[in-house]
Amino acid sequence: GASAGMHLAIRFLDDTIDDQQVSRSALQQNIVAPALSAHAIGKRKQSWSGLMLGYAQVDSQDMAILVRRLARIIEQHRNA
């Protein structure tokens, strides 16, 4: 369940990508991927850009499709 702590953090090396915008766009497509910067404090807030991905309750058959959808969302924000 949600308390199992099954998460993967990915960082964006491209500092032009706004992780909070990516997170909102993903949520519009029913993908919950909280922005890492929302959990950072102080000076780290600028360097902690990325997403926290929970996968404990994602069916393994759906994983590849969801990863491709998320990759497209990230790519759209990189080119914005």
Secondary structure as UniProt FT lines:
FT   HELIX           2..4
FT   STRAND          7..11
FT   TURN            15..16
FT   HELIX           19..28
FT   TURN            29..30
FT   HELIX           36..39
FT   TURN            42..43
FT   HELIX           44..47
FT   STRAND          50..54
FT   TURN            56..57
FT   HELIX           60..78
//
